[in-house]
Amino acid sequence: MAITCPKCGAGFDVTLFQFGHRVRCHCGAWVDLRRGHVLAGPGNRKEMGEMSEKAIGVVTHYFGKIQVAGIRVTDGTLRPGDTIHIVGHTSDFTQTVDSIEVDGQHVDEAGPGTLIGIKVVEHAREHDAVYRVGGE
């Protein structure tokens, strides 16, 4: 029995998901049981309609007392109001960006190479990947 990737239709053995973990497919999509992916079978390669994610940066530091993540933007742009998904070895959460700061100043947009600070809802860890959900 296999679980199907929502993006490309590749099958993964169901035992990979026995502890509720997600698996990263070779196409870049995350595959897990919680989001209702269908079992692989003949003709089961349909798109799942889940919002797409685009890699946007990486967490460089986490300031625990003020719950702020330092993020280096590597691709694309990030604006207040965007939804981000932070994923790491033990981190996995989605949130809306309320504000972005660069060197203590609020900015309306951050592009590649910019080191930004955003308030996060959960503990983020160094090297966690940051994805923008939906959009372009």
C-alpha positions in Angstrom: 0.0 0.0 0.0 1.3 3.5 -0.8 0.5 7.1 -0.2 0.4 9.4 -3.3 2.3 12.7 -3.6 -0.2 15.5 -4.2 2.0 17.2 -6.8 3.5 14.5 -9.0 1.6 11.3 -8.0 4.7 9.4 -6.8 4.0 6.6 -4.3 5.5 6.3 -0.8 5.3 3.2 1.5 2.7 3.8 4.2 5.2 2.6 6.9 7.1 5.9 6.4 4.1 7.7 8.0 3.7 5.4 11.1 4.8 8.2 13.5 2.9 11.0 11.8 5.9 12.3 10.0 5.9 13.9 6.6 8.1 12.9 3.7 9.6 15.3 1.1 9.0 14.1 -2.4 11.6 14.5 -5.2 9.3 17.1 -6.8 9.5 19.3 -3.7 6.0 18.6 -2.3 5.4 17.5 1.3 3.5 14.2 1.7 1.7 13.3 4.9 -1.4 11.5 6.2 -3.0 14.4 8.1 -3.9 16.3 5.0 -6.0 13.5 3.5 -3.8 12.3 0.7 -5.2 9.4 -1.2 -3.8 5.9 -1.4 -1.9 5.2 -4.5 -3.5 2.9 -7.0 -4.3 2.7 -10.7 -5.5 6.0 -12.0 -5.0 7.9 -8.7 -2.7 10.6 -9.9 -5.0 13.6 -9.5 -4.0 16.9 -8.1 -5.0 17.4 -4.5 -5.8 21.2 -4.6 -3.5 22.0 -1.7 -1.9 25.5 -1.8 1.6 25.6 -3.3 4.6 26.6 -1.3 7.7 28.5 -2.6 11.0 28.5 -0.8 11.7 32.0 0.3 14.4 31.8 3.0 16.1 30.2 5.9 16.0 30.9 9.7 19.4 32.2 10.8 18.6 32.8 14.5 15.7 32.6 17.0 15.3 35.1 19.9 13.3 33.1 22.4 12.4 35.8 24.9 10.8 38.0 22.3 9.7 35.1 20.0 11.4 36.6 16.9 13.0 34.6 14.1 15.9 36.1 12.1 15.4 35.0 8.5 17.6 35.5 5.5 15.4 35.9 2.4 17.0 33.9 -0.4 14.4 33.9 -3.2 11.4 36.1 -4.1 10.0 38.8 -1.8 8.1 38.7 1.5 5.5 41.2 2.6 3.4 41.7 5.7 0.2 39.7 5.2 1.9 36.9 3.4 1.4 33.4 4.9 4.6 31.5 5.6 5.4 27.9 6.5 8.4 27.2 8.7 9.7 23.7 8.5 12.7 22.0 10.1 13.8 18.8 11.8 11.4 19.5 14.8 9.6 22.7 13.6 6.5 22.7 11.4 4.0 25.6 11.6 2.2 28.1 9.4 1.5 31.7 10.2 0.7 35.1 8.7 3.5 37.7 8.7 2.2 40.6 10.8 5.3 42.9 10.3 8.8 42.7 9.0 11.8 44.6 10.5 15.2 45.2 9.1 17.7 46.7 11.6 14.9 47.7 13.9 12.9 49.5 11.2 9.5 48.3 9.8 9.6 47.6 6.1 6.9 46.9 3.5 8.8 44.4 1.5 12.0 42.2 1.9 13.9 40.9 -1.1 16.7 38.4 -1.7 19.7 38.8 0.5 17.9 40.8 3.2 18.2 39.7 6.8 14.8 40.3 8.5 13.1 39.8 11.8 9.6 38.6 12.2 7.5 37.6 15.3 6.7 33.9 15.2 4.0 31.9 16.9 6.2 28.9 17.7 9.8 28.1 18.3 11.8 28.3 15.1 15.3 26.8 14.9 18.4 27.8 13.0 18.5 26.3 9.5 14.7 25.8 9.3 13.3 26.4 5.8 10.9 29.2 5.3 8.2 28.9 2.5 5.6 31.4 1.3 2.3 29.7 1.0 0.1 30.3 -2.1 0.6 33.4 -4.2 2.9 33.3 -7.2 
